[in-house]
Amino acid sequence: MDIPTSLSLEVGETYSLTLPGLATAGYQWTYEMTHEGGSVVAITAVPLTASRHESAQPAIGTNRDESFEIQALKAGQATLRFKQARSWEENQPPLKEYQIEVVIR
């Protein structure tokens, strides 16, 4: 799974980001956004639907990837940080972390 380190979007464009899931071990993806001059992107967590090759209900103990939609709201720049961690392990570093630089034109 290739995770971009930068994105260039047009105002109104939406990018779908898929991150590897590990919910069965208690890990969830969260994100932080830094920007100047107000929000330039909106991020929405989207549940993934089963593909044709998967059953509607995943087998017990299997993981599903997590998906986020990144929508460009206005011209500008933002830094997005996605972290995969367990919510109850507050003093532990994330298992995985990705940073994406977003430029909206």
DOVO-568046 format. One record per atom (N, C-alpha, C): x, y, z; residue in one letter. Coordinates in steps of 0.05 Angstrom, whole numbers, always signed. Last residue first. Layout:
REM DOVO-568046
SITE        X        Y        Z   res
SITE        X        Y        Z     A
...
END
This chain:
REM DOVO-568046
SITE        X        Y        Z   res
SITE      -95     +486     -100     R
SITE      -94     +509     -119     R
SITE     -122     +516     -128     R
SITE      -66     +461      -43     I
SITE      -91     +465      -57     I
SITE      -89     +490      -74     I
SITE      -23     +413      -19     V
SITE      -24     +439      -32     V
SITE      -50     +441      -48     V
SITE       -3     +377      +37     V
SITE      -24     +381      +17     V
SITE      -23     +410       +7     V
SITE      +39     +327      +60     E
SITE      +37     +356      +55     E
SITE      +17     +360      +32     E
SITE      +31     +278     +109     I
SITE      +25     +285      +81     I
SITE      +23     +316      +78     I
SITE      +59     +228     +147     Q
SITE      +55     +257     +144     Q
SITE      +51     +263     +115     Q
SITE      +43     +173     +188     Y
SITE      +47     +183     +161     Y
SITE      +42     +213     +162     Y
SITE      +60     +120     +231     E
SITE      +54     +148     +229     E
SITE      +61     +157     +200     E
SITE      +47      +65     +275     K
SITE      +54      +76     +249     K
SITE      +46     +105     +248     K
SITE      +43      +63     +330     L
SITE      +54      +40     +316     L
SITE      +64      +49     +289     L
SITE      +61     +121     +369     P
SITE      +44     +107     +351     P
SITE      +58      +83     +338     P
SITE      +89     +113     +436     P
SITE      +89     +124     +409     P
SITE      +71     +109     +391     P
SITE      +51     +118     +497     Q
SITE      +66     +102     +478     Q
SITE      +66     +115     +451     Q
SITE      +17     +142     +532     N
SITE      +45     +149     +534     N
SITE      +63     +133     +515     N
SITE      -34     +121     +522     E
SITE      -29     +149     +517     E
SITE       +1     +156     +517     E
SITE      -65      +72     +506     E
SITE      -36      +74     +510     E
SITE      -26     +102     +504     E
SITE     -118      +74     +492     W
SITE     -112      +72     +521     W
SITE      -82      +72     +527     W
SITE     -118      +76     +436     S
SITE     -128      +99     +452     S
SITE     -120      +98     +481     S
SITE      -64      +56     +398     R
SITE      -85      +47     +416     R
SITE      -92      +71     +434     R
SITE      -52      +83     +332     A
SITE      -45      +77     +360     A
SITE      -69      +66     +374     A
SITE      -28     +114     +277     Q
SITE      -42      +89     +285     Q
SITE      -33      +82     +313     Q
SITE      -38     +179     +251     K
SITE      -24     +162     +271     K
SITE      -41     +138     +277     K
SITE      -25     +228     +204     F
SITE      -41     +205     +210     F
SITE      -25     +186     +229     F
SITE      -23     +294     +192     R
SITE       -9     +273     +206     R
SITE      -28     +251     +214     R
SITE      -19     +342     +142     L
SITE      -36     +322     +155     L
SITE      -18     +301     +167     L
SITE      -12     +409     +130     T
SITE       +3     +385     +136     T
SITE      -16     +367     +151     T
SITE      -32     +452      +76     A
SITE      -37     +440     +102     A
SITE      -19     +416     +105     A
SITE      -45     +512      +39     Q
SITE      -28     +489      +45     Q
SITE      -36     +478      +73     Q
SITE      -90     +538      -11     G
SITE      -72     +540      +12     G
SITE      -56     +515      +15     G
SITE     -157     +548      -32     A
SITE     -129     +548      -38     A
SITE     -112     +552      -13     A
SITE     -207     +505       -1     K
SITE     -198     +531      -12     K
SITE     -168     +530      -16     K
SITE     -219     +450       +4     L
SITE     -239     +470       +8     L
SITE     -232     +497       -4     L
SITE     -211     +385      -16     A
SITE     -198     +411      -17     A
SITE     -220     +433      -16     A
SITE     -219     +329      +25     Q
SITE     -232     +347       +6     Q
SITE     -219     +375       +8     Q
SITE     -204     +265      +35     I
SITE     -192     +291      +39     I
SITE     -203     +309      +17     I
SITE     -230     +210      +67     E
SITE     -233     +227      +44     E
SITE     -222     +255      +51     E
SITE     -201     +149      +89     F
SITE     -208     +177      +95     F
SITE     -211     +192      +68     F
SITE     -206      +82     +114     S
SITE     -206     +101      +91     S
SITE     -214     +129     +101     S
SITE     -172      +24     +136     E
SITE     -188      +48     +142     E
SITE     -184      +68     +120     E
SITE     -178      -47     +124     D
SITE     -164      -21     +121     D
SITE     -183       +1     +128     D
SITE     -193      -96     +171     R
SITE     -201      -81     +147     R
SITE     -185      -55     +147     R
SITE     -172     -160     +195     N
SITE     -171     -131     +196     N
SITE     -182     -120     +169     N
SITE     -199     -216     +230     T
SITE     -187     -204     +206     T
SITE     -189     -174     +208     T
SITE     -227     -237     +273     G
SITE     -198     -235     +275     G
SITE     -184     -223     +251     G
SITE     -279     -266     +236     I
SITE     -269     -258     +262     I
SITE     -239     -258     +263     I
SITE     -287     -243     +169     A
SITE     -282     -265     +188     A
SITE     -272     -254     +214     A
SITE     -333     -190     +154     P
SITE     -306     -202     +153     P
SITE     -304     -224     +174     P
SITE     -392     -193     +120     Q
SITE     -382     -193     +147     Q
SITE     -354     -205     +146     Q
SITE     -395     -199      +65     A
SITE     -404     -174      +76     A
SITE     -394     -171     +105     A
SITE     -334     -229      +40     S
SITE     -361     -231      +50     S
SITE     -369     -204      +62     S
SITE     -298     -209      -19     E
SITE     -300     -212      +10     E
SITE     -329     -216      +17     E
SITE     -297     -199      -72     H
SITE     -283     -223      -63     H
SITE     -285     -228      -33     H
SITE     -321     -151      -80     R
SITE     -335     -175      -90     R
SITE     -322     -201      -80     R
SITE     -309     -118      -16     S
SITE     -306     -121      -45     S
SITE     -321     -146      -54     S
SITE     -346      -82      +32     A
SITE     -333     -107      +24     A
SITE     -331     -108       -7     A
SITE     -330      -13      +44     T
SITE     -349      -35      +39     T
SITE     -334      -59      +29     T
SITE     -303      +26      +96     L
SITE     -299      +11      +71     L
SITE     -320      -10      +68     L
SITE     -325      +88     +122     P
SITE     -324      +58     +125     P
SITE     -320      +45      +98     P
SITE     -285     +145     +126     V
SITE     -305     +131     +110     V
SITE     -303     +101     +115     V
SITE     -275     +206     +157     A
SITE     -270     +177     +158     A
SITE     -292     +163     +143     A
SITE     -256     +265     +125     T
SITE     -279     +249     +134     T
SITE     -270     +220     +134     T
SITE     -231     +330     +126     I
SITE     -225     +302     +127     I
SITE     -248     +287     +139     I
SITE     -221     +387      +87     A
SITE     -239     +373     +105     A
SITE     -232     +344     +103     A
SITE     -174     +441      +80     V
SITE     -184     +415      +74     V
SITE     -203     +405      +95     V
SITE     -164     +490     +101     V
SITE     -163     +488      +72     V
SITE     -172     +461      +62     V
SITE     -182     +530     +156     S
SITE     -182     +503     +144     S
SITE     -182     +504     +113     S
SITE     -139     +588     +167     G
SITE     -165     +573     +166     G
SITE     -162     +546     +152     G
SITE      -86     +606     +162     G
SITE     -108     +620     +150     G
SITE     -134     +605     +148     G
SITE      -48     +546     +156     E
SITE      -49     +574     +162     E
SITE      -73     +587     +149     E
SITE      -48     +482     +191     H
SITE      -52     +499     +167     H
SITE      -51     +528     +176     H
SITE      -48     +415     +210     T
SITE      -38     +442     +215     T
SITE      -40     +457     +189     T
SITE      -84     +361     +237     M
SITE      -80     +378     +214     M
SITE      -69     +405     +223     M
SITE      -84     +293     +254     E
SITE      -80     +321     +262     E
SITE      -75     +337     +237     E
SITE     -120     +232     +263     Y
SITE     -105     +251     +247     Y
SITE     -104     +278     +261     Y
SITE     -119     +161     +275     T
SITE     -128     +188     +282     T
SITE     -112     +207     +265     T
SITE     -134      +93     +270     W
SITE     -121     +116     +258     W
SITE     -135     +141     +268     W
SITE     -125      +44     +322     Q
SITE     -142      +60     +305     Q
SITE     -126      +83     +294     Q
SITE     -116      -21     +349     Y
SITE     -104       +3     +337     Y
SITE     -125      +17     +320     Y
SITE     -133      -70     +369     G
SITE     -139      -46     +384     G
SITE     -128      -20     +373     G
SITE     -127     -112     +338     A
SITE     -107     -110     +359     A
SITE     -111      -84     +375     A
SITE     -166     -104     +301     T
SITE     -169     -127     +318     T
SITE     -148     -128     +341     T
SITE     -149      -60     +272     A
SITE     -168      -56     +293     A
SITE     -171      -80     +312     A
SITE     -114      -45     +233     L
SITE     -105      -64     +253     L
SITE     -123      -63     +277     L
SITE     -108      -25     +163     G
SITE     -122      -28     +189     G
SITE     -110      -49     +207     G
SITE      -72      +20     +124     P
SITE      -75       -8     +133     P
SITE      -87       -9     +161     P
SITE     -111      +70      +91     L
SITE      -90      +63     +109     L
SITE      -94      +35     +119     L
SITE     -127     +109      +36     T
SITE     -132      +83      +49     T
SITE     -107      +76      +65     T
SITE     -158     +167      +14     L
SITE     -134     +156      +26     L
SITE     -141     +131      +41     L
SITE     -183     +201      -40     S
SITE     -188     +179      -21     S
SITE     -162     +167      -12     S
SITE     -194     +270      -50     Y
SITE     -175     +248      -52     Y
SITE     -182     +227      -32     Y
SITE     -232     +316      -87     T
SITE     -230     +298      -64     T
SITE     -211     +276      -70     T
SITE     -236     +386     -105     E
SITE     -227     +359     -111     E
SITE     -226     +342      -85     E
SITE     -245     +438      -89     G
SITE     -268     +421      -95     G
SITE     -261     +392     -100     G
SITE     -185     +462     -117     V
SITE     -207     +468      -99     V
SITE     -232     +451     -108     V
SITE     -139     +409     -132     E
SITE     -154     +432     -140     E
SITE     -177     +437     -120     E
SITE      -79     +385      -99     L
SITE     -108     +383     -106     L
SITE     -118     +410     -116     L
SITE      -26     +346      -88     S
SITE      -33     +371     -100     S
SITE      -61     +369     -110     S
SITE       +8     +316      -34     L
SITE      -15     +316      -52     L
SITE      -18     +344      -63     L
SITE      +59     +274       -7     S
SITE      +49     +300      -15     S
SITE      +26     +296      -34     S
SITE      +68     +223       +5     T
SITE      +79     +242      +24     T
SITE      +70     +271      +17     T
SITE      +20     +169       +0     P
SITE      +34     +192      -11     P
SITE      +46     +209      +11     P
SITE      +29     +102       +9     I
SITE      +18     +125      +22     I
SITE      +33     +149      +12     I
SITE      +16      +41      -21     D
SITE      +32      +65      -23     D
SITE      +17      +89      -11     D
SITE      +17      -23       +0     M
SITE       +0       +0       +0     M
SITE      +18      +25       +0     M
END
